[in-house]
Amino acid sequence: MVVLGIETSCDETAASIVEHKNGKKKVLSNILYSQFKEHKKFGGVVPEIAFREHVKLIDKIIIKALNKGKKKFKDIDLIAATGGPGLHGGLLIGTTVAKSISLSINKPFVPINHLEGHILSPRIEYNLSFPFLVLLVTGGHTMLIIAHKIGKYEILGLTLDDALGEAFDKVAKLLNIGFPGGPQIEKYAKKGVPNIKFAQPLINSNDCNFSFSGLKTSVLKKVSEKKNSIKFKEDVCASFQYTILNILEKKSELALKIFKKKFPTKKKNFVIVGGVASNLFLRKNFNKFAKKNNCKLFVPNKSFCTDNAAMIAWTAMEKYNNKKKNNLNFQPLPNWQI
């Protein structure tokens, strides 16, 4: 099976060709244009600008994905696009183009939940069997989930306010170090010392829910007290990263206990997915966390962590093989829940 995947849920315009042949899975192309230059001066994503960029780029990105994958439209067996959650304009562009291609080449269309794409993304690279525990950390979502099987996901905890990626962006904006916030904070933190104590909301709540709004406020108070020297910014970034790590580890430990109780005879497979999973500091420290907690850690390649179309194409292949359902009547769902 050869699948064309399209991702336009936020500020990335992406297309990918994924092939499953003779029992082997292969990403033939994974083309992405990130609009951070267009949004940089605003310090965040502007929906109208994102919509216009998707309109301008989508056909070029798809053709580039086909060319790199050495496929033509006649070779495609299945077309998929992100149907939500995300910005309505972007979702509308991606699903409309996907359905148009589906009708023109008479091949089925499958809408994909963006979060499910992230959850299943490690299965592109790894022989990862169900069930497994997922820490999903993106710009719009922070969740701990048990993936029971394709289409069945149990939410153990989620953020009650800001998502982690959003917190990174807001702290970077407070420090005036650029957008997107995640890579900038990671860059500054490398030279900093984690010598500042920040608030850790819900750290002792004995559940798997998150809250990052209070942490952001704690950073704001500290920034307003001092001059923003480079050294100070570096220390704030290092301290912020260590605080985040401590929160994620504490909540993940609770989730692992729940997982072990539910599946005492199963392997403790732990997955970290989403854009924030690109952070090398978190990846390195969660390797130590996995050894300490006797679980096996799976983190996708960085190209599959950020929003991308390969995860959409792969998820569509897995779902279609299970249900074989065409869905041309689908309408975008900006708040589509997992």
CORSULLIN-V925915 format. One record per pair of residues at least 12 apart in sequence whose ideal C-beta (glycine too) atoms are under 8 Angstrom apart, sorted by the first residue. I is the first residue (numbers start at 1). J is the second residue. Records with the same first field share a line. If there is no record, write none. Layout:
I->J + J
//
This chain:
1->19 + 20 + 21 + 77 + 78 + 317 + 321
2->17 + 18 + 19 + 71 + 75 + 76 + 77 + 78
3->17 + 18 + 19 + 76 + 77 + 78 + 79 + 80 + 313 + 314 + 316 + 317
4->16 + 17 + 62 + 65 + 66 + 76 + 78 + 79 + 80 + 98 + 101 + 313
5->17 + 18 + 80 + 81 + 112 + 309 + 310 + 311 + 312 + 313 + 314 + 316
6->58 + 62 + 79 + 80 + 81 + 82 + 94 + 97 + 98 + 309 + 312
7->32 + 81 + 82 + 94 + 114 + 117 + 307 + 308 + 309 + 311 + 312
8->54 + 58 + 81 + 82 + 86 + 90 + 91 + 93 + 94
9->82 + 84 + 85 + 86 + 87 + 90 + 91 + 94 + 114 + 307
10->45 + 50 + 86 + 87 + 90 + 139 + 140 + 307
11->34 + 35 + 36 + 38 + 39 + 45 + 50 + 53 + 90
12->32 + 33 + 34 + 35 + 306 + 307 + 308
13->32 + 33 + 35 + 53 + 54 + 57 + 58 + 61
14->30 + 31 + 32 + 33 + 61 + 307 + 308 + 309
15->29 + 31 + 58 + 61 + 62 + 64 + 65 + 309
16->29 + 30 + 31 + 65 + 308 + 309 + 310 + 312 + 313
17->29 + 65 + 66 + 68 + 69 + 71 + 76 + 313
18->124 + 310 + 313 + 314 + 317
19->69
20->317
25->124 + 314
27->124 + 310 + 314
28->68 + 69 + 70 + 71
29->64 + 65 + 66 + 67 + 68 + 69
30->65 + 303 + 304 + 308 + 309 + 310
31->61 + 64 + 65 + 68 + 309
32->61 + 306 + 307 + 308 + 309
33->53 + 57 + 61
34->306
35->49 + 50 + 53
36->179 + 180
38->50 + 53
39->179
40->178 + 179
42->179
43->169 + 173 + 179
44->169 + 173 + 179
45->87
47->87 + 88 + 89 + 90
48->89
50->87 + 89 + 90
51->87 + 89 + 90 + 93
54->89 + 90 + 93 + 94
55->93
58->93 + 94 + 97
59->97
62->97 + 101
65->309
73->101 + 104 + 105
74->105
76->101 + 105 + 107
77->107
78->107 + 108 + 109 + 110 + 316 + 317 + 320
79->98 + 99 + 101 + 102 + 105 + 107 + 108 + 109 + 110
80->98 + 109 + 110 + 111 + 112 + 312 + 313 + 315 + 316
81->94 + 95 + 97 + 98 + 99 + 109 + 111 + 112 + 312
82->94 + 95 + 111 + 112 + 113 + 114 + 117 + 312
83->95 + 111 + 112 + 113 + 330 + 332 + 333 + 336
84->111 + 113 + 114 + 332 + 333 + 334 + 335 + 336
85->113 + 114 + 115 + 140 + 141 + 333 + 334 + 335 + 336 + 337
86->114 + 140 + 334
87->334
88->332 + 334
91->332 + 333 + 334
92->332
95->111 + 330 + 331 + 332
99->328 + 330
102->326 + 328
103->328
108->320 + 324 + 325 + 326 + 327
109->326 + 327 + 328 + 330
110->316 + 319 + 320 + 325 + 326 + 327
111->327 + 330
112->312 + 315 + 316 + 319
113->336 + 338
114->307 + 312 + 336
115->136 + 138 + 141 + 143 + 338
116->151 + 153 + 315 + 338
117->311 + 312 + 314 + 315
118->136 + 138 + 273 + 274 + 311
119->134 + 136 + 145 + 147 + 153 + 271 + 273 + 338
120->147 + 150 + 311 + 314 + 315 + 318
121->273 + 300 + 304 + 305 + 310 + 311 + 314 + 315
122->271 + 273 + 298 + 299 + 300 + 304
123->314 + 318
124->300 + 304 + 310 + 311 + 314
125->300 + 301 + 304
126->298
128->269 + 271 + 298
129->269
130->147 + 148 + 149 + 150
131->146 + 147 + 148 + 149 + 259 + 262 + 263 + 266 + 269
132->146 + 147 + 269 + 270 + 271 + 298
133->145 + 146 + 147 + 252 + 255 + 256 + 259 + 268 + 269 + 270 + 271 + 295
134->146 + 147 + 153 + 271 + 272 + 273
135->248 + 252 + 255 + 270 + 271 + 272 + 273
136->273 + 274
137->163 + 164 + 165 + 248 + 272 + 273 + 274 + 275 + 276 + 277
138->163 + 164 + 165 + 274 + 275 + 276
139->163 + 165 + 166 + 169 + 275
140->163 + 165 + 166
141->158 + 159 + 163 + 274
142->158 + 159 + 163 + 164 + 165 + 210 + 212
143->155 + 157 + 158 + 159 + 338
144->156 + 157 + 158 + 208 + 251 + 252 + 255
145->338
146->258 + 259 + 262
147->271
150->318 + 319 + 322
151->319 + 322
153->338
155->338
156->208 + 255 + 258
157->207 + 208 + 209 + 210 + 251 + 254 + 255
158->209 + 210
159->209 + 210 + 211 + 212
160->202 + 209 + 210 + 211
161->211 + 212 + 213
162->211 + 212 + 213 + 216
163->212
164->210 + 212 + 244 + 248 + 276
165->181 + 182 + 274 + 275 + 276
166->212
167->212 + 215 + 216 + 244
168->180 + 181 + 182 + 185 + 276
169->181 + 182
170->216
171->185 + 216 + 219 + 236 + 237 + 240
172->184 + 185
174->216 + 219 + 220 + 223
175->188 + 223 + 228 + 233 + 236 + 237
176->228
177->233 + 237
182->275 + 276 + 278 + 279
183->278
185->237 + 240 + 241
186->237 + 241 + 279 + 280 + 281
188->233 + 234 + 236 + 237 + 238
189->234 + 237 + 238 + 240 + 241 + 281
191->234
192->231 + 233 + 234 + 235 + 236 + 237 + 238 + 239
193->234 + 235 + 238
194->235 + 238 + 239 + 241 + 242
195->235 + 238 + 239
196->222 + 235 + 236 + 239
197->239
198->215 + 218 + 219 + 222 + 239 + 240 + 243
199->214 + 215 + 217 + 218
200->215 + 243 + 246 + 247
201->213 + 214 + 215
202->247
203->246 + 247 + 250
206->254
207->254
208->251 + 254 + 255 + 258
209->251
210->247 + 251
215->240 + 243 + 244 + 247
219->236 + 240
222->236
223->236
241->279 + 281 + 282
244->282
245->281 + 282 + 285
248->282 + 286
249->285 + 286 + 289
252->270 + 289
253->293
256->268 + 270 + 293 + 295
267->296
268->293 + 294 + 295 + 296
269->295 + 296 + 298
270->290 + 293 + 295 + 296 + 297 + 298
271->297 + 298 + 299
272->286 + 297 + 298 + 299
273->299 + 300 + 305
274->305
275->305 + 306 + 307
276->305
277->299 + 300 + 305
278->302 + 305 + 306
283->299
286->299
//
